[in-house]
Amino acid sequence: MPVSHALIQEFIKILSPNQVLTEEADRLSYSYDAAVLTPKIPALVVAPSTEEQLGKTIKLAYENDLPLTVRGSGTNLSGAVIPEPGDSIVILTNRLNKVLEINQEDLYAVVEPGVITSQFAETVAAQGLFYPPDPGSQTVSTLGGNVALNAGGLRGLKYGVTKDYLMGLEFFDYNGNLVKTGSRTVKCVTGYNIGAMMISSEGTLGIFSKIILKLVPPPKASQAMMAVYDDINKASETVAAIIANHILPCTLEFLDQKCLKYVEAHTKAGLPTEAAAILLIEVDGSHQAGVDEDAAKVKDICTKVGAKDIRVAKDAAEKNKIWEARRNALPALARAKPTTVLEDATVPRSKIPAMVAEVNRIAEKYKIDIGTFGHAGDGNLHPTILCDRRDTEEFKRVEEAVDEIFDVALKLQGTLSGEHGIGQAKAKWMVKETNQATVDFSKNLRRALDPKYLFNASKKII
């Protein structure tokens, strides 16, 4: 049933008419995310632009039993921002988009949740500092979404992911009360570590209003290279060999032949489409001599394991061209067929060769198209299934293949999701990776913080 006119007027009093979206065409725009799941049109969409408006909006929605879904840019890949069916509300945070402080002395920044990731990184870089997390969606995704999903990125191998840069948070609970955790100091043990609980909470425990993020000095030197293979297994074995030799590149990315062909057609970056696979590798550091030494070791390992060619970027322009091509892997694959199912199979790094072999076996078994790319250096692969959801017989095979990919990842001591989240898409698998006691504990925790179970109710823990 629709939200009553009287309640809509109450939201308008808190916000303004142009911050409360009631037309179906507007609401339709917020009915889906990037996952291949059925859209659900919310009854109401609101877009607060101040912290005070956000708190009051949450309180009013909760008091009136409206299921709440918080949304940034909607780039999520697990159905975590698909609204609840029926009488539900979407709270947009993209108008809360201010960088409130960049502290160059103490190396932190304070931001609102709607700040775009890449714009923040550029603003920080202009002041001589570095914010490393770089999800593939960084030109669109918001920092609030990054925290909610613990976003990773190409630099995760060396620099870590969003959780490694979160110093503090302010967020609203179901009563519209402002909760504060963490601080601007490097060390802080005041109270419970609530920030760690809110990381990857997917909007199920509270709604962020401010985020304190750690910044670091940028690297002074780097060297990037492309290792080309005519055997996909040799490429995946190289990943394990580099890590086993205790070398930690800034980035260590994998693309198989199917990805190479689609990405090259899309970007014209000069990728070797005849190769079975490539590794894109970058080492960086504070001193050129140390970078050169690590780069020489990496080249030696690549050659010994079986690379047929190693191409070193001549300059920053060539390096950026290749990395931009890698960042366009998903858009390039998405152009191939009507439906793109991007998965997130993450395993211990030593198990990368086994996971790559299993993904190829599964593609053959189910007679489906899978292109694989990803952050191989931290075990995070993205098998991407190219199909047409309208072909019901084919899509049934796709769903069976996805189930088997997850089974294999768990058997290899991996996880359901390295960076895309659980959302709706993987909630049914939670017991399989953990156990029933873990899920029950999580439900009890969630009910304590959300007694009516209205915060993103059908996501993560169900």
C-alpha positions in Angstrom: 0.0 0.0 0.0 1.3 3.5 -0.7 2.5 5.9 2.0 -0.3 8.1 3.2 -0.5 11.7 2.0 -0.4 12.9 5.6 2.9 11.0 6.2 4.4 12.4 3.0 3.6 15.9 4.2 5.4 15.1 7.5 8.5 14.2 5.5 8.2 17.3 3.4 8.1 19.4 6.6 11.5 17.8 7.6 12.9 18.1 4.1 11.4 20.1 1.2 9.1 19.1 -1.7 12.1 18.5 -4.0 13.7 16.2 -1.5 10.7 13.9 -1.4 10.1 11.8 -4.5 6.7 10.3 -5.0 6.3 10.0 -8.7 6.5 6.4 -10.0 9.1 7.3 -12.6 11.4 8.7 -9.9 10.9 5.8 -7.6 11.6 3.4 -10.4 15.1 4.8 -10.7 15.8 3.6 -7.2 14.3 0.1 -7.5 17.5 -1.8 -8.4 21.2 -1.9 -8.2 23.9 -3.6 -10.4 23.0 -7.1 -9.3 21.0 -9.4 -11.6 18.0 -9.4 -9.3 14.3 -8.4 -9.6 13.8 -4.7 -9.0 11.3 -3.5 -6.3 9.8 0.0 -6.5 9.8 1.8 -3.1 6.8 3.6 -1.9 8.8 6.7 -1.3 12.3 8.1 -1.9 13.8 10.9 0.2 17.1 12.8 -0.1 18.2 14.6 3.0 21.0 17.2 2.6 21.9 17.8 6.2 22.7 15.6 9.2 19.7 17.0 11.1 17.4 16.1 8.2 18.8 12.6 8.0 18.3 11.9 11.8 14.7 13.2 11.7 13.9 11.3 8.6 15.1 8.0 10.0 13.1 8.6 13.2 9.9 9.4 11.4 10.2 6.4 9.0 10.9 4.0 11.9 8.1 5.3 14.1 5.7 4.7 11.1 7.0 1.1 10.5 8.5 1.9 7.0 11.2 -0.5 6.0 14.3 1.6 5.3 17.0 1.1 2.6 19.9 3.5 2.5 21.4 4.2 -0.9 24.4 6.0 -2.3 25.1 5.6 -6.0 23.6 2.1 -6.3 26.7 0.5 -7.8 26.3 -2.4 -5.4 26.6 -5.9 -7.0 24.8 -8.1 -4.4 21.3 -6.6 -4.2 22.1 -4.7 -1.0 20.3 -1.5 -2.0 17.2 -3.1 -3.7 14.3 -1.7 -1.6 12.0 -3.9 0.4 8.7 -4.7 -1.3 5.5 -2.8 -0.5 5.3 0.2 1.8 9.1 1.0 2.0 11.3 4.0 1.8 14.7 4.7 0.2 16.9 7.2 1.9 19.5 8.7 -0.5 22.7 10.0 0.9 24.2 11.5 -2.3 23.2 15.1 -1.2 25.4 14.6 1.9 28.4 15.1 -0.2 30.8 17.5 1.6 34.5 16.9 2.4 34.4 18.6 5.8 38.1 18.5 6.6 41.5 17.3 5.3 44.1 17.4 8.0 47.6 17.4 6.6 49.3 17.4 10.0 47.5 14.4 11.5 46.8 12.6 8.2 43.0 12.2 8.3 39.9 13.5 6.5 36.3 13.9 7.6 33.6 13.4 5.0 29.9 13.0 4.5 28.8 9.6 3.1 27.7 10.9 -0.3 31.2 12.0 -1.4 32.3 10.2 -4.6 35.4 8.0 -4.0 37.5 9.2 -6.9 36.7 12.8 -6.4 37.8 12.4 -2.7 41.0 10.7 -3.8 41.8 13.5 -6.2 41.1 16.2 -3.6 43.4 14.5 -1.2 46.1 14.0 -3.9 46.0 17.7 -4.6 47.2 18.3 -1.1 50.0 15.8 -1.4 48.4 12.9 0.4 47.1 9.5 -0.6 43.8 7.6 -0.1 44.5 4.1 -1.5 41.2 2.2 -1.6 40.2 2.2 -5.3 37.1 0.1 -6.1 36.3 -0.4 -9.8 33.3 1.8 -9.4 35.3 4.6 -7.8 34.2 7.3 -10.3 30.6 6.7 -9.3 30.5 5.0 -5.9 30.3 6.9 -2.6 32.4 6.6 0.5 29.4 5.7 2.6 28.8 2.8 0.3 32.5 1.9 0.4 32.3 1.6 4.2 28.9 -0.2 4.2 30.4 -2.9 1.8 34.1 -2.6 2.9 35.1 -1.9 -0.7 38.5 -3.0 -1.9 40.1 -2.3 -5.3 43.2 -2.8 -7.3 45.6 -1.6 -4.6 44.1 -3.8 -1.9 47.0 -6.3 -2.0 49.6 -3.9 -0.5 47.5 -1.0 0.9 44.4 -2.9 2.2 40.7 -2.1 1.9 38.3 0.5 3.3 38.3 -1.0 6.8 42.1 -0.3 7.0 41.4 3.5 6.7 38.3 3.9 8.9 39.2 5.9 12.0 35.8 6.9 13.2 32.1 7.2 12.3 29.0 9.1 13.2 25.7 7.4 12.4 22.0 7.4 13.3 20.3 4.5 15.1 16.6 3.6 14.6 15.5 6.3 17.1 17.3 9.0 15.1 19.9 9.3 17.8 23.4 10.2 16.7 26.0 7.6 17.7 29.7 8.4 17.7 32.6 5.9 17.5 36.4 6.2 17.0 38.3 9.4 16.8 40.8 11.5 14.9 43.7 9.9 16.9 45.8 7.0 15.7 45.0 5.1 18.9 41.5 4.9 20.4 40.1 2.3 22.8 37.2 4.4 24.2 34.1 2.1 24.3 33.4 -0.8 22.0 34.9 -0.9 18.6 31.6 0.0 17.0 33.2 1.2 13.8 34.5 -2.3 13.0 31.0 -3.6 13.4 29.6 -1.0 11.1 32.1 -1.9 8.3 30.3 -4.1 5.8 27.1 -3.9 7.7 25.2 -3.1 4.5 22.8 -0.6 6.0 21.4 -3.1 8.5 22.6 -1.5 11.7 22.5 2.3 11.2 22.9 5.1 8.7 26.2 7.0 8.4 26.3 10.8 8.6 30.1 11.4 9.0 33.2 9.3 8.3 36.8 9.8 9.5 39.3 8.3 7.1 43.0 7.8 7.5 45.3 9.3 4.8 48.9 8.3 4.0 51.9 9.8 2.2 51.9 8.8 -1.5 54.7 6.5 -2.8 57.7 8.3 -4.3 58.5 5.7 -7.0 56.8 2.9 -9.0 57.2 0.6 -11.9 54.4 -1.2 -13.8 54.6 -4.1 -16.1 52.5 -6.6 -18.1 53.4 -10.3 -18.0 52.0 -12.2 -21.0 51.2 -16.0 -20.9 50.2 -18.6 -23.4 49.1 -20.9 -20.6 46.4 -19.6 -18.1 47.6 -22.0 -15.4 51.1 -20.5 -15.6 49.7 -17.0 -15.0 47.8 -18.1 -11.9 50.8 -20.1 -10.7 52.9 -16.9 -11.0 50.5 -15.1 -8.6 51.1 -17.7 -6.0 54.9 -17.7 -6.6 55.2 -13.9 -6.2 53.4 -14.0 -2.8 55.3 -17.1 -1.7 58.6 -15.1 -2.3 57.4 -12.5 0.1 57.1 -9.7 -2.5 54.1 -7.4 -2.1 53.3 -5.5 -5.2 51.0 -2.5 -5.1 48.7 -4.3 -7.6 48.7 -7.7 -9.1 45.8 -8.1 -11.5 44.7 -11.1 -13.7 42.8 -11.1 -17.0 42.0 -14.2 -19.1 41.8 -14.3 -22.8 38.0 -13.7 -23.0 38.4 -10.6 -20.9 41.4 -9.4 -23.0 39.4 -9.6 -26.2 36.4 -7.7 -24.9 38.5 -5.1 -23.0 40.8 -4.4 -26.0 37.8 -4.0 -28.3 36.3 -1.5 -25.9 39.5 0.4 -24.9 42.0 0.0 -27.8 44.8 -0.1 -25.1 47.1 -2.4 -27.0 46.4 -5.5 -25.0 47.7 -8.9 -26.3 44.4 -10.5 -27.3 46.2 -13.7 -28.5 47.5 -14.4 -24.9 45.8 -17.0 -22.8 46.1 -14.6 -19.8 48.0 -11.6 -18.6 49.1 -10.3 -15.2 49.2 -6.5 -14.6 51.8 -5.8 -11.9 52.9 -2.6 -10.2 55.5 -2.3 -7.5 56.0 1.0 -5.6 57.8 2.4 -2.6 59.6 5.3 -1.0 62.9 4.8 -2.9 63.5 4.1 -6.6 66.3 1.6 -5.8 64.0 -0.6 -3.7 61.3 -0.4 -6.3 63.8 -1.5 -9.0 65.0 -4.4 -6.9 61.4 -5.7 -6.3 60.6 -5.2 -10.0 63.6 -7.2 -11.0 62.6 -10.0 -8.7 59.0 -10.0 -10.0 60.2 -10.2 -13.6 62.5 -13.1 -12.7 59.7 -15.0 -11.1 57.3 -14.4 -14.1 60.0 -15.6 -16.5 60.8 -18.7 -14.5 57.2 -19.7 -14.1 56.4 -19.3 -17.8 55.7 -15.8 -19.0 56.5 -15.5 -22.7 56.8 -11.8 -22.6 57.2 -9.0 -20.0 56.4 -5.4 -21.1 57.4 -2.6 -18.8 55.5 0.7 -19.0 57.8 3.3 -20.5 56.2 6.2 -18.6 53.2 7.3 -16.5 51.0 7.8 -19.6 51.5 4.2 -20.8 51.0 2.9 -17.2 47.8 4.8 -16.8 46.5 3.6 -20.2 46.9 0.0 -19.1 45.4 0.4 -15.7 42.4 2.3 -17.2 41.8 -0.6 -19.5 41.8 -2.9 -16.5 39.3 -0.7 -14.7 37.1 -1.0 -17.8 37.0 -4.8 -17.7 33.4 -5.0 -16.4 31.9 -2.3 -18.8 33.7 -4.1 -21.7 32.3 -7.5 -20.7 28.8 -6.0 -20.1 28.7 -5.0 -23.8 29.1 -8.6 -25.0 25.6 -10.0 -24.1 22.3 -8.7 -22.6 23.1 -10.0 -19.1 26.3 -9.9 -17.1 26.5 -11.9 -13.8 29.6 -10.7 -12.0 30.7 -12.9 -9.1 33.2 -12.5 -6.4 35.0 -15.7 -5.7 37.8 -15.1 -3.1 40.2 -17.8 -1.9 43.6 -17.9 -0.1 46.2 -16.6 -2.6 48.0 -19.9 -2.8 44.7 -21.4 -4.1 44.4 -19.1 -7.0 45.6 -21.7 -9.6 43.1 -24.2 -8.3 40.2 -21.6 -8.4 41.0 -20.5 -11.9 41.1 -24.1 -13.1 37.8 -24.8 -11.4 36.1 -21.8 -12.9 37.1 -23.0 -16.4 35.9 -26.5 -15.6 32.5 -25.1 -14.5 32.2 -23.0 -17.7 32.8 -26.1 -19.7 30.4 -28.3 -17.6 27.5 -25.8 -17.9 28.3 -24.7 -21.4 28.4 -21.0 -20.5 30.6 -18.1 -21.3 32.8 -17.0 -18.3 35.5 -14.3 -18.5 37.6 -14.1 -15.4 39.5 -11.0 -14.1 40.3 -9.7 -10.7 42.6 -8.8 -7.9 44.6 -12.1 -8.1 47.2 -10.8 -5.6 44.7 -10.9 -2.8 42.9 -14.0 -4.0 39.9 -12.0 -5.2 38.7 -13.2 -8.6 35.6 -12.0 -10.5 34.3 -14.8 -12.8 31.9 -12.9 -15.0 29.2 -14.9 -16.8 27.9 -13.5 -20.1 24.4 -14.7 -20.9 20.8 -13.6 -21.6 18.4 -13.8 -18.7 15.5 -14.1 -21.1 16.8 -17.5 -22.1 15.3 -19.4 -19.2 17.1 -22.7 -19.9 20.5 -20.9 -20.2 19.9 -18.9 -17.1 19.1 -22.0 -15.1 22.5 -23.3 -16.0 24.0 -20.0 -15.0 22.4 -20.2 -11.5 23.7 -23.8 -11.1 27.2 -22.7 -12.2 27.1 -19.8 -9.6 26.2 -22.3 -6.9 29.1 -24.5 -7.9 31.5 -21.6 -8.0 30.6 -20.7 -4.4 30.9 -24.4 -3.4 34.4 -24.6 -4.8 35.5 -21.3 -3.2 34.4 -22.6 0.2 36.1 -25.9 -0.3 39.3 -24.1 -1.1 38.9 -22.3 2.3 37.7 -19.1 0.6 34.8 -16.8 1.3 31.5 -15.9 -0.3 32.5 -12.3 -1.0 35.8 -10.5 -0.9 34.3 -7.0 -1.6 30.9 -7.1 -3.2 28.9 -7.9 -0.1 26.2 -10.4 0.8 23.0 -8.4 0.2 20.2 -10.5 -1.1 22.2 -12.5 -3.6 24.3 -14.5 -1.1 22.3 -14.4 2.2 21.2 -18.0 1.7 24.8 -19.1 1.7 25.8 -17.5 5.1 25.2 -20.7 7.1 27.3 -22.7 4.6 30.4 -20.5 5.1 29.9 -20.1 8.9 27.3 -22.1 10.9 23.8 -21.7 12.3 25.1 -20.4 15.6 27.0 -17.6 13.9 23.9 -16.6 11.9 21.7 -16.8 15.1 24.2 -14.6 17.0 24.2 -12.1 14.2 20.4 -12.0 14.1 20.2 -11.4 17.9 22.7 -8.6 17.6 20.8 -7.1 14.7 17.4 -7.3 16.6 19.0 -5.5 19.6 20.0 -2.6 17.3 16.9 -2.7 15.1 13.9 -4.1 17.1 11.4 -3.9 14.3 13.9 -5.3 11.7 13.3 -2.4 9.4 16.9 -1.5 8.4 17.5 -3.2 5.0 15.5 -6.2 6.3 16.1 -8.8 3.7 19.8 -8.3 3.4 22.9 -10.0 4.7 21.4 -11.9 7.7 17.9 -13.2 7.2 
